[in-house]
Amino acid sequence: MAEATLNGNSGTQTATRYTATGVSVGEEEFTLGAPDANGMIPINGSGKCVKGTRVHKDEKCSYTFTATLNPTTSVVSFEVTGTSTT
């Protein structure tokens, strides 16, 4: 779940991820690219952990992500890479 603020083709969001091991909250910045030939919109961004519960309570992390937004279905597919320490 995320609440995003857009400014042109860039934005920020607070992303809340619910997992079996607890909740992780990240602050993220991202950029929207131009739609491809199929209408899919690429997204590139980065983030860091800011709070969480259970195993994510004291987690320190940073990550980058790439994503694709399907504007017809509003489905976003993500690939995330990064580091995490607790």
Phi and psi in degrees as GROMACS dihedral restraints (atoms count N, CA, C in turn):
[ dihedral_restraints ]
;  ai    aj    ak    al  type     phi  dphi    fc
    3     4     5     6     1  -148.2    20    10
    4     5     6     7     1   146.1    20    10
    6     7     8     9     1  -115.0    20    10
    7     8     9    10     1   116.2    20    10
    9    10    11    12     1  -108.4    20    10
   10    11    12    13     1   149.0    20    10
   12    13    14    15     1  -118.3    20    10
   13    14    15    16     1   121.3    20    10
   15    16    17    18     1  -100.8    20    10
   16    17    18    19     1   144.3    20    10
   18    19    20    21     1  -138.9    20    10
   19    20    21    22     1    92.9    20    10
   21    22    23    24     1    69.4    20    10
   22    23    24    25     1  -124.9    20    10
   24    25    26    27     1  -100.4    20    10
   25    26    27    28     1    15.1    20    10
   27    28    29    30     1  -127.1    20    10
   28    29    30    31     1   165.0    20    10
   30    31    32    33     1  -167.0    20    10
   31    32    33    34     1   177.0    20    10
   33    34    35    36     1  -131.9    20    10
   34    35    36    37     1   155.7    20    10
   36    37    38    39     1  -156.5    20    10
   37    38    39    40     1   155.5    20    10
   39    40    41    42     1  -104.6    20    10
   40    41    42    43     1   118.1    20    10
   42    43    44    45     1  -107.1    20    10
   43    44    45    46     1   127.6    20    10
   45    46    47    48     1  -110.4    20    10
   46    47    48    49     1   122.4    20    10
   48    49    50    51     1  -115.5    20    10
   49    50    51    52     1   123.8    20    10
   51    52    53    54     1   -98.6    20    10
   52    53    54    55     1   121.0    20    10
   54    55    56    57     1  -128.6    20    10
   55    56    57    58     1   172.7    20    10
   57    58    59    60     1   -65.3    20    10
   58    59    60    61     1   -20.8    20    10
   60    61    62    63     1  -101.8    20    10
   61    62    63    64     1     7.3    20    10
   63    64    65    66     1   130.4    20    10
   64    65    66    67     1  -171.0    20    10
   66    67    68    69     1  -108.3    20    10
   67    68    69    70     1   136.7    20    10
   69    70    71    72     1  -122.3    20    10
   70    71    72    73     1   134.2    20    10
   72    73    74    75     1  -118.3    20    10
   73    74    75    76     1   130.5    20    10
   75    76    77    78     1  -126.8    20    10
   76    77    78    79     1   146.7    20    10
   78    79    80    81     1   -99.0    20    10
   79    80    81    82     1   127.9    20    10
   81    82    83    84     1  -131.0    20    10
   82    83    84    85     1   150.8    20    10
   84    85    86    87     1  -122.1    20    10
   85    86    87    88     1   143.7    20    10
   87    88    89    90     1  -150.1    20    10
   88    89    90    91     1   162.9    20    10
   90    91    92    93     1  -129.8    20    10
   91    92    93    94     1   134.4    20    10
   93    94    95    96     1   -92.4    20    10
   94    95    96    97     1   134.0    20    10
   96    97    98    99     1   -93.7    20    10
   97    98    99   100     1   179.0    20    10
   99   100   101   102     1   -74.3    20    10
  100   101   102   103     1   143.8    20    10
  102   103   104   105     1   -58.4    20    10
  103   104   105   106     1   143.2    20    10
  105   106   107   108     1   -82.9    20    10
  106   107   108   109     1  -173.4    20    10
  108   109   110   111     1   -61.2    20    10
  109   110   111   112     1   -24.2    20    10
  111   112   113   114     1   -94.5    20    10
  112   113   114   115     1     3.2    20    10
  114   115   116   117     1    87.0    20    10
  115   116   117   118     1    -0.5    20    10
  117   118   119   120     1   -75.0    20    10
  118   119   120   121     1   140.7    20    10
  120   121   122   123     1  -106.6    20    10
  121   122   123   124     1   118.4    20    10
  123   124   125   126     1   -77.9    20    10
  124   125   126   127     1   147.0    20    10
  126   127   128   129     1  -131.4    20    10
  127   128   129   130     1   133.8    20    10
  129   130   131   132     1  -128.0    20    10
  130   131   132   133     1   139.0    20    10
  132   133   134   135     1  -165.1    20    10
  133   134   135   136     1  -175.1    20    10
  135   136   137   138     1  -149.0    20    10
  136   137   138   139     1   162.1    20    10
  138   139   140   141     1  -159.9    20    10
  139   140   141   142     1   177.3    20    10
  141   142   143   144     1  -147.0    20    10
  142   143   144   145     1   150.1    20    10
  144   145   146   147     1   -72.3    20    10
  145   146   147   148     1   137.9    20    10
  147   148   149   150     1  -121.9    20    10
  148   149   150   151     1   -21.8    20    10
  150   151   152   153     1  -170.6    20    10
  151   152   153   154     1   171.8    20    10
  153   154   155   156     1  -177.6    20    10
  154   155   156   157     1  -177.0    20    10
  156   157   158   159     1  -126.7    20    10
  157   158   159   160     1   163.4    20    10
  159   160   161   162     1    51.5    20    10
  160   161   162   163     1  -123.4    20    10
  162   163   164   165     1   -67.6    20    10
  163   164   165   166     1   -16.9    20    10
  165   166   167   168     1   -91.7    20    10
  166   167   168   169     1    -0.4    20    10
  168   169   170   171     1   -56.9    20    10
  169   170   171   172     1   -47.6    20    10
  171   172   173   174     1  -108.1    20    10
  172   173   174   175     1    18.4    20    10
  174   175   176   177     1   -67.3    20    10
  175   176   177   178     1   137.5    20    10
  177   178   179   180     1  -115.9    20    10
  178   179   180   181     1   126.4    20    10
  180   181   182   183     1  -151.7    20    10
  181   182   183   184     1   156.7    20    10
  183   184   185   186     1  -141.2    20    10
  184   185   186   187     1   148.7    20    10
  186   187   188   189     1  -157.0    20    10
  187   188   189   190     1   160.8    20    10
  189   190   191   192     1  -121.1    20    10
  190   191   192   193     1   158.3    20    10
  192   193   194   195     1  -147.3    20    10
  193   194   195   196     1   152.5    20    10
  195   196   197   198     1  -122.9    20    10
  196   197   198   199     1   148.1    20    10
  198   199   200   201     1  -151.3    20    10
  199   200   201   202     1   164.8    20    10
  201   202   203   204     1  -132.0    20    10
  202   203   204   205     1   126.8    20    10
  204   205   206   207     1  -101.0    20    10
  205   206   207   208     1   125.7    20    10
  207   208   209   210     1   -93.7    20    10
  208   209   210   211     1   106.0    20    10
  210   211   212   213     1   -68.0    20    10
  211   212   213   214     1   -18.7    20    10
  213   214   215   216     1   -73.5    20    10
  214   215   216   217     1   -41.4    20    10
  216   217   218   219     1  -103.8    20    10
  217   218   219   220     1   -12.3    20    10
  219   220   221   222     1    65.2    20    10
  220   221   222   223     1    17.2    20    10
  222   223   224   225     1   -85.9    20    10
  223   224   225   226     1   133.5    20    10
  225   226   227   228     1  -116.0    20    10
  226   227   228   229     1   127.1    20    10
  228   229   230   231     1  -104.6    20    10
  229   230   231   232     1   126.4    20    10
  231   232   233   234     1  -112.1    20    10
  232   233   234   235     1   150.3    20    10
  234   235   236   237     1  -130.6    20    10
  235   236   237   238     1   121.2    20    10
  237   238   239   240     1  -118.1    20    10
  238   239   240   241     1   136.7    20    10
  240   241   242   243     1  -132.5    20    10
  241   242   243   244     1   147.5    20    10
  243   244   245   246     1   171.3    20    10
  244   245   246   247     1  -165.4    20    10
  246   247   248   249     1  -128.2    20    10
  247   248   249   250     1   150.7    20    10
  249   250   251   252     1  -144.3    20    10
  250   251   252   253     1   138.4    20    10
  252   253   254   255     1  -134.2    20    10
  253   254   255   256     1   150.2    20    10
